[in-house]
Amino acid sequence: MNMAAPIKPAPARARLRGERVTMAHGGGGKAMRDLIEEIFTDVFLPPGSEDQARMTSAALAAPGAQLAFTTDSFVVSPPVFPGGDIGKIAVCGTVNDLAVGGAQPLWLSAAFIIEEGCEFALLRQIVASMQAEAEKAGVRIVTGDTKVVERGAADKVFVTTSGVGVIPAGRDLKAENIRAGDVALVNGVLGDHGSTILAARGDMALSTDIRSDCQSLNALVEAVLAAAPSARAARDATRGGLASALNEMAEAAGVGIEIDETALPLRPEVKGVCEVLGLDPLYLANEGTLVLFVAEDEAEAALAAMRATPAGRDATAVGRATAGPAGRVTMRTLFGGQRLVDTLVGEQLPRIC
Amino acid sequence: MRYVEEFRDPVAAKAVLAAIETVVDEIGATAEKPVHIMEICGGHTHAIFRYGLDRLTPAGIEFIHGPGCPVCVLPMSRIDECVEIAERAEVIFCTFGDAMRVPGTKKSLMQAKADGADIRMVYSPLDALEIARRNPDREVVFFGLGFETTTPSTALSIQQAAREELSNFSVFCNHITVPPPIKALLDDPHMVLDGFVGPGHVSMVIGTHPYDFIAEEYGKPIVVAGFEPLDLLQSVLMVLRQIRDGRAEVENQYARVVPEHGNPVSLAAIDDVYQARPSFEWRGLGEIDASGLRIRHAYAAYDAEEKFRVGYGAGPRLVAEPEGCACGLVMTGRIRPTGCTQYGTGCTPEMPLGALMVSSEGACAAYYQYGAMMTDDPAPAVMEAAE
């Protein structure tokens, strides 16, 4: 991977005054330049100083290679929570969107919409998280944007990341590849992120040690693809949880999917949160968990490869694709009964009585 | 996990299911001539379908889904009144999440919120009280909804507001009670009911004696049940045994939570704050005597109907159900959700026609979500009165 050399970091001198972002910092003048340089570019060190990043990559030029391109916005509240913050998710989310398509992530952009009054300390924390996660994932944040809006027009800070990656020749992960008999694997426990956010919001007066599972999965995906080259498709189980990801895949592939309730990996604390609040863990958001379909004869190898990586220690099989009605996801319950696992409608709400 | 996993043990379930099969045979019930058991509470309806109990139990048992879903029995006119209150500029309208998607004549609370009304989802009336304390210049109204399970906490919030002399907090009271609609169903000549699975959490508040009339005056068995699959299976077994033996008694399967005489603190709070309305309108059941609660005159300052001059006494409101909506028939067990012409087509969770598709305890929502009619040979969708 060829990249233009980063500009030399500016000497560390504090130009920003005060503790919070004001409308002046969004004005396009000196104050804005100070904000951008001190908070963002002094940390991210983008190559060059033009509006656009100019990148070359031999991998992209290889015959049969494809460019992968994705974007995501992040508005999580609260912005900081056990296990991460909005910055960490912004990097992991986009890296993972590339990874589940079989792409090797290369570069990210990062755009920030900042509410007037947002503390510099919060922004610094978010940026530090993003840089740390980018280094872990082996990607660079190469360009970005900053806007400031009046108090109330945003909730502290919203982040949008777009990402580019390269899909090597010969790789074609897509839901349509899934056929009856293929095995569904997940790389770890379900529902940690959703539970963490619910508890962190403070509405529920819940006290728990759960942390978000937020992590980059590109290294794990590479390991699995090396061990199971005919892997069919993968999806990260973010908003809407595992159930939503499976419904999308079943629909696209025109297959049925059956999962096994006893096989679902869940922490006892997450089970507890779900029981108390009347939530279904199948629908809780994850930020470091994917579901992957492989041919039956590659399932063992795929699991072994996942379990050998830090992000896949608790990897397990949860079900399989069937010849059942297309697009229908069902679950064999604890009792051997069967129930439908439909797509979520609206937001999951705790029961009232 | 304690108090959960023991009640979901598949081995124990198998044993109970086997016992159920035996008793169903002893009764001689079949798919053509089933035993009709009504589970009153919407939470039970959902539990039955979530665990697939409808298909695990023999075909000789027909579950009839009762009206125990407080959101489902709300007439559309009450939602209209909520929207009317919520759309006032000075009001912060607080409600449980479930009620937000129920359609009114023109819009739901969720649509009113998108149109600019300050409507907030809360998990308890105490949250609404806190909002009132923090916003002294706004009128905070809590949509008090539910059977006896939630009635005490609303009462406590009103008592607390009175102690603090809060002038900006009131409750739009839609609390209802369980025994009257059961009596209405038992009086309905079209209903064929052989026994009841009684509500668990309502009974935690009121105890088991309010159901004595079911056994003593109508000669039907009722078993108060918990919500785990084993609770429900055991309760069904207990009902079946009574039917087989020709008994009609009130039994308590949920004894680990339900005390025979209920919860005295809750009952005292309810008695202090509320009185029964002469009658109350129930979607699908019409007007039922003494089935709804209104806030007593002593607490009139906390009664949103008084403050905003809406609701009963404010004028005639009779709102017809939308075309094709059969919520009333489903709720009284006359038809299955799949027997409604709109089910799954004109009425879905995304675009509901009526409350049974919206509420997390509605029978239609349960059918839709858990795929209750996934089998190839659906059972008859319409109930016939037995000769």
Chai-1 contact restraints between the chains, C-beta under 6 A:
chainA,res_idxA,chainB,res_idxB,connection_type,confidence,min_distance_angstrom,max_distance_angstrom,comment,restraint_id
A,K271,B,M1,contact,1.0,0.0,6.0,A-B,restraint_1
A,E275,B,V4,contact,1.0,0.0,6.0,A-B,restraint_2
A,T333,B,Y51,contact,1.0,0.0,6.0,A-B,restraint_3
A,T333,B,G52,contact,1.0,0.0,6.0,A-B,restraint_4
A,L334,B,R8,contact,1.0,0.0,6.0,A-B,restraint_5
A,L334,B,P10,contact,1.0,0.0,6.0,A-B,restraint_6
A,F335,B,P10,contact,1.0,0.0,6.0,A-B,restraint_7
A,F335,B,A13,contact,1.0,0.0,6.0,A-B,restraint_8
A,F335,B,Y51,contact,1.0,0.0,6.0,A-B,restraint_9
A,G337,B,Y51,contact,1.0,0.0,6.0,A-B,restraint_10
A,G337,B,G52,contact,1.0,0.0,6.0,A-B,restraint_11
A,G337,B,L56,contact,1.0,0.0,6.0,A-B,restraint_12
A,Q338,B,G52,contact,1.0,0.0,6.0,A-B,restraint_13
A,R339,B,G52,contact,1.0,0.0,6.0,A-B,restraint_14
A,R339,B,Y370,contact,1.0,0.0,6.0,A-B,restraint_15
A,L340,B,Y370,contact,1.0,0.0,6.0,A-B,restraint_16
A,L340,B,G371,contact,1.0,0.0,6.0,A-B,restraint_17
A,D342,B,Q369,contact,1.0,0.0,6.0,A-B,restraint_18
A,V345,B,P349,contact,1.0,0.0,6.0,A-B,restraint_19
A,V345,B,E350,contact,1.0,0.0,6.0,A-B,restraint_20
A,L349,B,G97,contact,1.0,0.0,6.0,A-B,restraint_21
A,R351,B,S360,contact,1.0,0.0,6.0,A-B,restraint_22
A,I352,B,F96,contact,1.0,0.0,6.0,A-B,restraint_23
A,I352,B,D98,contact,1.0,0.0,6.0,A-B,restraint_24
A,C353,B,G146,contact,1.0,0.0,6.0,A-B,restraint_25
A,C353,B,T149,contact,1.0,0.0,6.0,A-B,restraint_26
A,C353,B,T150,contact,1.0,0.0,6.0,A-B,restraint_27
